[in-house]
Amino acid sequence: MLASYATVVRRAAVPTAAAAAVMVAVSAWLAGIKGLIGAACGVAIVVVFFGLSILVVGRAARVSQSAMMVAALATFLVKIVALAVVVSALDGTTAFSTKALGFTAVGCILVWSAAQVIAAMRVRMLYVEPDGEAVRRGG
């Protein structure tokens, strides 16, 4: 399970990094240095949030698939609350373009999610864990 999860993560990270680079460039072109800083902050938020998920779910996958699901749901809840805190803390800032931050963050999230779904559909994974003892006994 861990090997296929790592494959899905790698296959999702590459197009997300490419999309992030394009969005940062477009934001810098449209909004100048404030757009560049805002887009970079958006990329940083996405990297931290998805990196946290990868670490937590990867560790939980070593325990069991049930723990993996609980960890995924728990990190999702924590990320939603943390995002609400970050967005409320940045309300009214003039140091960078909040529109560029939002555009880049949402774009990266959509690309990551789509790439992860496509990669998960293409990777060959066992749906059940084979029981080696039952196979040896013949039943």
Backbone bond lengths (Angstrom), bond angles and torsions (degrees), N, CA, C in turn:
res aa  C-N    CA-C-N  psi(-1)  N-CA   C-N-CA  omega(-1)  CA-C   N-CA-C  phi
1 M - - - 1.456 - - 1.529 111.26 -
2 L 1.328 117.57 -41.79 1.454 120.39 -179.42 1.517 112.60 -62.52
3 A 1.320 116.79 -38.84 1.462 119.91 -178.95 1.524 110.63 -64.75
4 S 1.309 117.74 -42.63 1.468 119.84 -179.94 1.528 110.85 -70.69
5 Y 1.322 118.20 -34.14 1.464 121.44 176.99 1.527 110.12 -64.71
6 A 1.316 116.85 -42.18 1.461 121.03 178.10 1.523 110.86 -63.87
7 T 1.311 117.37 -38.40 1.465 121.14 177.86 1.523 110.60 -63.44
8 V 1.308 117.15 -44.01 1.464 121.43 179.58 1.529 110.06 -62.69
9 V 1.319 117.00 -42.43 1.467 120.97 179.91 1.526 110.51 -63.50
10 R 1.330 117.03 -45.38 1.474 120.20 179.57 1.521 110.80 -62.35
11 R 1.315 116.86 -42.99 1.467 120.40 -178.43 1.528 112.09 -69.86
12 A 1.310 117.95 -22.35 1.466 120.91 177.11 1.529 111.22 -87.64
13 A 1.322 117.54 -29.18 1.464 121.01 -176.13 1.528 112.64 -70.41
14 V 1.310 117.26 -36.61 1.472 120.58 -175.88 1.532 112.27 -64.12
15 P 1.344 119.50 -53.49 1.468 117.41 178.69 1.531 113.28 -66.27
16 T 1.336 116.78 -28.78 1.462 119.77 177.87 1.522 110.45 -67.39
17 A 1.318 117.36 -40.98 1.469 120.58 177.83 1.526 110.95 -63.98
18 A 1.327 116.35 -40.35 1.468 119.84 178.14 1.532 110.68 -65.15
19 A 1.321 116.75 -43.90 1.463 120.67 178.67 1.528 111.01 -64.07
20 A 1.322 116.81 -38.68 1.469 120.74 178.50 1.524 110.64 -62.35
21 A 1.322 116.86 -42.76 1.467 120.35 179.30 1.523 110.84 -61.99
22 V 1.325 116.78 -42.85 1.464 120.67 179.26 1.527 110.38 -64.85
23 M 1.329 117.14 -43.79 1.460 120.27 -177.92 1.526 111.97 -67.33
24 V 1.326 117.36 -36.46 1.464 120.28 176.64 1.530 109.69 -64.99
25 A 1.320 116.75 -43.22 1.471 120.42 179.34 1.528 111.38 -63.77
26 V 1.324 116.74 -44.27 1.468 120.26 179.27 1.524 110.60 -64.71
27 S 1.316 117.19 -42.11 1.471 120.48 179.11 1.522 111.16 -63.71
28 A 1.335 116.82 -40.61 1.462 120.54 178.06 1.521 110.52 -65.38
29 W 1.316 117.41 -38.43 1.462 121.57 -179.69 1.526 110.88 -68.49
30 L 1.338 116.81 -40.72 1.454 120.48 -176.75 1.530 113.58 -80.10
31 A 1.329 117.70 -37.29 1.466 120.38 -172.48 1.523 113.59 -121.07
32 G 1.317 117.68 7.20 1.464 120.14 177.17 1.516 112.94 72.97
33 I 1.318 115.14 -150.21 1.466 120.98 -175.46 1.528 111.15 -64.99
34 K 1.331 117.30 -35.31 1.474 119.47 177.47 1.524 111.00 -65.62
35 G 1.322 117.27 -35.52 1.459 120.81 175.71 1.514 111.62 -67.54
36 L 1.334 115.84 -39.93 1.464 120.63 177.38 1.528 111.13 -61.68
37 I 1.313 116.23 -46.80 1.474 120.30 -179.58 1.530 110.43 -65.97
38 G 1.328 117.24 -43.12 1.465 120.68 178.88 1.519 112.00 -61.97
39 A 1.334 116.38 -43.96 1.463 120.32 179.14 1.528 110.88 -65.81
40 A 1.324 116.66 -40.11 1.467 119.86 177.61 1.525 110.99 -62.98
41 C 1.327 116.75 -38.21 1.472 120.12 176.11 1.530 110.63 -65.43
42 G 1.322 117.08 -39.03 1.464 120.66 176.72 1.519 111.85 -61.69
43 V 1.331 115.91 -44.02 1.469 120.05 177.43 1.526 109.94 -63.10
44 A 1.331 116.85 -42.27 1.467 120.27 -179.78 1.527 111.57 -61.72
45 I 1.323 117.02 -41.92 1.467 120.61 178.71 1.523 110.26 -61.86
46 V 1.322 116.84 -45.50 1.471 120.61 -179.44 1.522 110.81 -64.42
47 V 1.327 117.11 -43.18 1.476 120.56 -179.89 1.530 110.36 -62.42
48 V 1.323 116.90 -45.13 1.470 119.65 -179.73 1.528 110.55 -64.37
49 F 1.330 117.37 -45.93 1.456 120.02 -176.98 1.523 111.89 -66.22
50 F 1.333 117.65 -46.66 1.458 119.17 -179.28 1.519 111.49 -73.72
51 G 1.317 117.17 -31.79 1.463 119.95 174.78 1.518 111.83 -62.58
52 L 1.322 115.85 -40.87 1.468 120.83 176.47 1.526 110.16 -60.83
53 S 1.317 116.77 -44.59 1.469 120.37 179.11 1.520 111.61 -61.74
54 I 1.322 116.67 -43.33 1.462 120.46 -179.35 1.515 110.61 -61.76
55 L 1.319 116.63 -45.18 1.465 119.85 -179.72 1.525 112.28 -64.01
56 V 1.323 116.56 -48.40 1.463 120.53 -176.23 1.528 111.25 -67.67
57 V 1.314 117.43 -46.90 1.465 120.55 -178.33 1.530 110.37 -68.81
58 G 1.325 117.21 -36.41 1.467 120.29 176.73 1.521 112.22 -62.57
59 R 1.321 116.46 -42.07 1.478 119.92 177.32 1.524 110.97 -66.33
60 A 1.319 116.06 -41.47 1.464 119.80 -179.68 1.521 111.24 -67.38
61 A 1.332 117.56 -30.61 1.468 120.75 -179.84 1.525 110.89 -64.87
62 R 1.317 117.04 -26.64 1.473 120.57 177.58 1.521 111.53 -69.97
63 V 1.334 115.85 -24.22 1.463 120.38 -179.36 1.528 109.87 -83.04
64 S 1.321 116.64 -60.92 1.466 121.71 178.72 1.519 109.34 -169.94
65 Q 1.321 115.75 167.09 1.461 119.83 177.96 1.526 111.08 -69.88
66 S 1.312 117.40 -31.44 1.464 120.58 177.19 1.517 110.48 -64.90
67 A 1.338 115.79 -44.35 1.460 120.12 178.51 1.527 110.50 -64.41
68 M 1.312 115.76 -33.47 1.462 120.19 178.49 1.521 110.41 -63.58
69 M 1.306 118.09 -43.24 1.462 121.83 179.75 1.523 111.11 -66.72
70 V 1.317 117.24 -43.12 1.467 121.04 178.11 1.527 109.77 -62.25
71 A 1.326 116.90 -43.12 1.464 120.78 179.30 1.527 111.28 -63.92
72 A 1.319 117.07 -40.65 1.468 120.43 179.45 1.530 110.74 -63.76
73 L 1.322 116.97 -43.76 1.466 119.98 179.54 1.526 111.70 -68.29
74 A 1.328 116.61 -38.64 1.464 120.32 179.37 1.529 110.94 -66.63
75 T 1.318 117.59 -43.74 1.468 119.01 179.08 1.529 110.71 -66.60
76 F 1.321 117.51 -33.84 1.460 120.16 176.59 1.524 110.22 -61.25
77 L 1.319 117.23 -46.26 1.458 121.68 179.65 1.536 110.90 -63.05
78 V 1.322 116.56 -44.94 1.466 120.98 179.95 1.529 110.41 -62.86
79 K 1.327 116.76 -40.93 1.469 119.92 -179.75 1.518 111.74 -66.48
80 I 1.316 118.53 -37.15 1.465 121.21 178.48 1.530 110.11 -64.16
81 V 1.326 116.97 -45.13 1.464 120.99 179.06 1.533 110.02 -65.53
82 A 1.330 117.06 -43.63 1.468 120.54 179.76 1.522 111.15 -64.03
83 L 1.325 117.47 -38.30 1.462 120.63 178.17 1.526 110.60 -64.81
84 A 1.314 117.31 -39.74 1.465 120.65 177.14 1.529 110.37 -62.17
85 V 1.326 117.02 -40.24 1.469 121.08 178.35 1.527 110.45 -65.57
86 V 1.334 117.06 -44.62 1.464 121.11 -178.94 1.521 110.44 -63.90
87 V 1.319 117.30 -46.09 1.463 120.92 -178.91 1.531 110.69 -63.56
88 S 1.314 118.19 -41.63 1.468 119.83 179.09 1.527 111.16 -68.97
89 A 1.332 117.92 -32.34 1.467 120.67 178.19 1.532 111.09 -70.24
90 L 1.321 117.58 -30.81 1.463 121.53 -178.34 1.522 112.95 -90.01
91 D 1.321 117.69 0.22 1.460 121.63 -178.42 1.531 110.61 -60.96
92 G 1.313 116.34 124.40 1.456 121.06 176.59 1.523 115.15 84.38
93 T 1.305 118.63 5.82 1.460 119.94 -179.50 1.528 110.54 -70.65
94 T 1.310 115.43 146.26 1.456 120.83 176.85 1.530 111.41 -118.07
95 A 1.320 117.01 6.32 1.463 121.42 -177.91 1.521 111.58 -72.20
96 F 1.328 116.51 -26.47 1.463 121.06 -179.74 1.515 108.87 -153.92
97 S 1.317 115.54 171.60 1.456 121.27 -179.17 1.528 110.49 -80.43
98 T 1.320 116.14 113.00 1.467 119.29 178.81 1.528 110.54 -72.39
99 K 1.322 116.72 -25.95 1.468 119.53 176.10 1.520 110.57 -66.79
100 A 1.318 117.27 -40.55 1.466 121.15 177.36 1.520 110.25 -65.73
101 L 1.333 116.70 -39.09 1.469 120.64 176.86 1.516 109.80 -60.26
102 G 1.317 117.00 -50.25 1.459 120.73 -178.55 1.519 112.74 -64.33
103 F 1.330 116.83 -44.78 1.463 122.36 178.36 1.529 110.70 -57.79
104 T 1.313 116.21 -46.88 1.462 120.62 -177.90 1.525 111.46 -69.36
105 A 1.317 117.24 -43.76 1.465 120.28 -179.27 1.532 110.95 -63.17
106 V 1.314 116.94 -47.74 1.462 119.82 -179.66 1.528 110.65 -64.45
107 G 1.324 117.03 -42.42 1.465 120.62 178.23 1.521 112.29 -60.32
108 C 1.327 116.45 -45.87 1.473 119.89 179.46 1.525 111.40 -64.43
109 I 1.316 116.21 -39.93 1.469 120.15 179.32 1.529 110.71 -63.59
110 L 1.322 116.79 -43.02 1.467 119.97 179.90 1.533 111.46 -66.25
111 V 1.332 116.55 -42.99 1.464 119.47 178.94 1.526 110.00 -64.92
112 W 1.336 117.83 -43.75 1.467 121.96 179.09 1.533 110.02 -59.09
113 S 1.323 116.21 -48.43 1.467 120.02 -177.12 1.519 111.67 -63.45
114 A 1.323 116.85 -45.21 1.463 120.04 179.53 1.525 111.19 -64.05
115 A 1.324 117.29 -44.30 1.464 120.80 179.88 1.521 111.29 -64.89
116 Q 1.323 116.76 -36.99 1.461 120.18 178.87 1.531 110.80 -66.84
117 V 1.308 117.31 -40.85 1.465 120.60 178.25 1.529 110.35 -64.26
118 I 1.317 116.66 -46.28 1.470 120.60 -179.80 1.523 110.69 -62.95
119 A 1.325 117.08 -43.86 1.471 120.62 179.70 1.523 110.93 -65.09
120 A 1.329 117.59 -40.39 1.463 120.52 179.99 1.523 111.31 -66.04
121 M 1.333 117.09 -32.55 1.465 119.67 178.71 1.525 111.20 -71.84
122 R 1.319 116.76 -30.33 1.463 120.29 -175.59 1.518 114.31 -88.87
123 V 1.323 118.36 -24.27 1.463 120.27 -178.10 1.526 109.48 -78.88
124 R 1.295 115.51 141.85 1.474 119.26 179.85 1.519 109.10 -87.97
125 M 1.340 115.15 117.38 1.453 122.15 -179.09 1.517 109.70 -127.91
126 L 1.303 115.41 142.45 1.457 119.40 172.54 1.520 108.52 -74.79
127 Y 1.309 116.72 135.83 1.458 119.96 177.91 1.519 111.48 -83.49
128 V 1.307 116.29 -23.55 1.460 121.26 176.61 1.516 107.98 -127.58
129 E 1.302 115.22 150.29 1.457 120.22 176.18 1.523 107.90 -84.07
130 P 1.325 117.83 120.46 1.470 119.07 179.81 1.521 110.22 -67.31
131 D 1.317 115.22 138.18 1.463 121.53 178.45 1.517 107.96 -92.62
132 G 1.320 116.33 107.11 1.456 121.52 -177.17 1.522 113.08 -61.31
133 E 1.324 117.43 -33.18 1.471 121.18 -178.60 1.527 110.18 -68.65
134 A 1.326 118.49 -41.72 1.458 121.65 -179.85 1.526 110.53 -66.58
135 V 1.317 117.26 -35.80 1.455 120.97 179.40 1.523 109.96 -66.44
136 R 1.312 117.98 -41.64 1.452 121.59 179.78 1.517 112.42 -66.65
137 R 1.335 116.92 -34.63 1.468 121.05 -179.86 1.518 111.31 -77.94
138 G 1.327 116.00 -17.78 1.456 119.16 -179.59 1.518 112.05 88.55
139 G 1.312 119.18 20.33 1.453 117.95 -179.22 1.431 110.70 -151.73
